[in-house]
């Protein structure tokens, strides 16, 4: 059996990792286009602070977070660390909801309310009037390190990595392979995990998925000489965030620009939004140096659930996309599930709510 995976971001690379480790002949194809969400994503792994109340999303996100420690042990250095998370609040009104949300998790820990001084001890640049709900199990991961480790693992177990523009090849109602820059690669199953580009890839074979690019601009700062390695993830009341990595690096973001298409640019308005939001809650970052601003095109679906499953009426095709702003958190487990589907197995997660053709 041979499985072709189109898209080598975290989700697709996870599919290839799991297939190749199972002894399946695997080909991983990627066009390496600018704006891939994996390369720009922040890397927050903390579903228990989420304001999303869909129970299906909660189940999937909890399972995805629970999967990370074992995956990190398996892959080695991927920038994964349980540093905790601070959900910034003005009072204690959200503590019961967060506590209830954490109750079913083995990793979340017991949330506590911190006063502004206590919160600043954990993340010193914060304002001096911001209380926070502290979630001990919150974590972060480096998307690029994770992607590269998954690709490397797949290669170590025999997978081939091919760069180029893929086109699906169908024989009647069955997908039988891909053409990559004119080279035919035949396969028994094709898994399309091409992120925001999935719609264009599937359209020529008559499959329509409700996924569109949502541009995100995310800025990296550095505090020279400051040990930020254990600083927690910070979740303000808005959709923006702050998180720290080793070497004084602070990541702040991000815009959510629906309708921007594949316009790969840092815009003045986007940069202003990101920095204004960050400095409004963490003015101590005002003296940080600006390293870079990354652009990623999130694959935004009709809701927060992924589009994941076999496609009815089309044999030999599995779709994995629509992870939106949660790609780095959900991607590894979603890839594992997609690998099971490609093998004709019943996955550990019920995929019925994730119908890839819903709109």
N, C-alpha and C positions, 0 to 999 in steps of 0.2 A: 504493500500500500504506500502511496505517496500523497502527501498533503502539501499544498502550496498556500502560503500565508502572504497576503498582500498588505503591506504596511508593517514597518519595523519600529514603530514607537513602542512604548511600554506594553500596550495591550497586545499588539501583534508579536512582539518579541517574547512575551509571556506564553502565547500560544505555541510558538516554535520551541521554546524551552521545555514545555511540558510534553509536547509530542516527541521531540528528539530523545528526551530522557526515557520515554516509554518504548524506544527502539523503532519509532516510525520514521521512514524516509521523509525528510522535511526540506522544503525550499522556502526561504524567507526573501521576499522581494520588496524593495523600497526605492522610491524615486528621489529621496533625500531633498524634498522641497523645502524652501524657507518658510518658517512659520509653523512647523510642526509643534503641536501642543506640548508634547513631552519635553522638548528642549527648553520651553519657556515656563513650564508650570512651577508653582511654588513648592509643592510637596508636603501639604498638610495632611496628616493622618489622624483625624480627630472627629469622628462622626457624632460623638455624644454632645457636642456643642451646637450641632446643626439646627437651624430653624426650619428645616424641611421635616414635615410631620407625616409624610407618606409612609405607612408601615412597611411596604415592600422595599422602599429605599432604605429604611432603617435596618431591616434584616440583612440586606445585601451589604450595606456599608459596615455594619458590625462584623459580619463574617470576613469582609475584606481587611478590616483593621486587625482582627484576630489572626489572620493569615500571615501578617508581616513578620513577626518575630522568627517564625520557622523559616520563612523565605530569606531573611537577612542572614540567618545562620548558614543556610545552604549556599548563598551566593557570595558571601564575604562583604567587603566594604561597599555599601550603597548609600552612605550618608544617613542611614536610618538611626534615629535615637529617640527614645521616649523622654522628652524634655518637659512634658507637661504643657498645659494650655491655659491662657487667661482669657476668659470671656468678660470684657469690660462692661460694667453695669453702674447704674446710678444708685441702686438700692438692692435689697435682698429679695426682690419679688420674683426673680427668675430662678433662684436657687432650688426651690422644690421641683420645678420642671426638669432642670438639669440633673438633679439627684435621681429623679425617677427614670430619666433617660439612661443614666449610667448603671442603673441597678442590675440590668440583665447582662452586663459585660464583665468578663474576667480581667480585662485590661484597663478599663476606665479609671478604676479607683473611686474613692469617696470624695466628691466635690466639697470644697469649703469656701466660705466667703472671706476674702482678704480685704483689709482696709487699704487706702492708697499707699501708705508707707510700706506695708507688706508686699503689695504688688510691685512697687518700685525696686524693692530688694531683689526681685526676680528678673525684672526688665527695667533697668535704671533709667532709660530715656523717657519713660512714661510721665505724663502730667502728674502733678502732686495732688490732684483731686479726683482720681479715677479709682474706684473700687473694682474688684474683679472676683468672679467665680473661678477658682482654681480647679482644673481637672488634671489629676496627676498622670493619667495614662496618655495624654495627648502626645503626638509624635510628629516628626518631620523626616523627609527622605529627599535625597538629591535625585531628581528625575533622570538626569543625564547619566549619572553613575549607575542607576538602576537599569536603565535601558541597555547600557553597554554591557553590564554584567549578565543580563538575560540573553543578549545576543551572543556573548562569549560562551555562555553555558550551552546554548543551542549548537554553536559551532563545535565545541568540544565533544558533543555527543553526535556529531555527524551531519548536522544541518548545513545546507549551503546558503550563503547570503549573496543575493544577486541585486545589483543596483541598476535601475532603469525604469522606464515608463511601462506599466503593465496594462494590458487590455484583456478582458475576460474572453475566453473562447467557449462557445456553446455548440452543442450538437442537439438540435431540437430543444427539449425541455431540460437538458442536462448540461451543467458546466463541466468541461473536460480538461481545462487547463488555462494557461495564460500565454499571451505573446508579450515578450519583453524586448522592446526595441527591435522587433522583427524576428526574435528567436522564440520558437514554440517550446513551451515547457508543459508537458502533459501531467495530469494529476487525477487522482480519484476523487479528491475533495479540494475545493478552494475556500479558504477562510478570508473574507474581506474585512480587514481591520484598518482601513485607510483613513480613519478620522474624518475630518471635515471634507475630504475629497471622495468619500464613499459614494455620495450621490452621483457624481459624474462617472465614476467607475462602473456603477451598476446600470445606469440609464440605457446604454446600448443593448443590453439583453432584456430590456423591458421591466426591470425591477425598480420601483420607486420607493426611496426611503426619505423620511421627513427629517433630514439633517442639513444644517446650513452652518457656515463658519461664523463664529462670534469672536471678533478680535479682542485680545487681551494684551494690554501693555503693562509690564511689570519691571520695576526698577531695583537694581542691586546697588547698595551703598556699602561703604567700609568705614569702620571706626578703627583707625590704626592703633595697634598696641593694646587693644581691648580684647579680653578673653570672652567671647560670646558663645562658646560652644555649648553651654548648658542653659542658655536663655530660652524661655518658653515661647511657644506660638502665642501671638496676641490677636484676639478677635474682637474688633470694635463693634459698636452697634450697627454700623453700615456693612456692606458686603466686602469691604476692604480688609486687609490683614497685614500683619508683620510677623516675620519669623527670622531666626538667626541660625547661622551655620558657623563652622570653625573659621578662624582667621579674621575675626572682626566683621564678617560679611552679614549684612542685614538685607533681607528681601522684603520689599513693600509693593503692594498692588491691591487689586489690579482693575483695570477698566473692563467693562462688559459691553462691548460695542456691537450690538446686533445691527445688521444691515451694512457693515463695513466691507463685506465680501473678503476677498483675498488681498486687500490693500496692505502690503507689507511695509508699513512706515511707522516710525515714532512721530506722533503729532504733538504740536504745542499744547493743545487742549488735553490730550491724554496724559502727557507728562505733568502738566499743572494739576490735573485731578489726582494723580497718584501721590505726588509730593504734598499737596494740600491736605489730603486725607491722612497721610502718615504723620505729618507734623502737627496736625490738630490733636492727635492723641499722644504723640511721642515727640514733644518739642526738643528733647535732648538729642535728636538725630539731626538737628539743624547744622551741626558742625561736621557731619559725616561727609566723606568724599563720594561723589557719584561715579560708580564704576561703569555701568551700562544699563540700558533698557532693552529688554527682550520682548519680542512680539510673538504671540502664539494664536493660532486659529482653533478655538475650542469647537469640537463637533457638537453643536447644540441641537438636541432633539425636541420633540413636542412637550416633554416634561423632564423631570430629573432622573427618570429611569433609563438605563441603557437600552439600545436596540440590539438585542442579542438572541440569536436562534437560527434554526434552519428556515429556509424560505419555502413556504408552501408552493407546490407546483413546479419547483426548480430543484432537481436532484443535484447533489454534489456541491451545494453552496451553503455556507454558514456566514452570517453577518455579525460583526461586533463593532458597534460604533455608538455615538450618542452619549458618551460619558460626560460631556459638558465640563463644568469646572471641577469635577471630581475624578478626573482621569488617572492621576497618579495614585490616588487612594484605591480606586476600584479596579484599575487596569490589571494588576497581577492576578487577582482572583477571577476576574472576568475572562482573562486569557486562559486560565485553567479550565473554566467551564466551557469555553468555546472549543478547546482541545478535546474535551470529552464528547461534545456534540459531533465534532469531525470524525471521531472514531465510532460513532453510532451508539455511544454509551448513554446511560442516564446520569446526568451531572449531579453533583452534590447540592446544587442550588436549583430550585424550581424556576424554570425560565418562562413559564406561561405568562407572567405579567410583563415580559420584556419583548413581546411580539415585534419583530423588526419592521413589519409593514404597517404598524399603527400610525395614526396621524392625529 
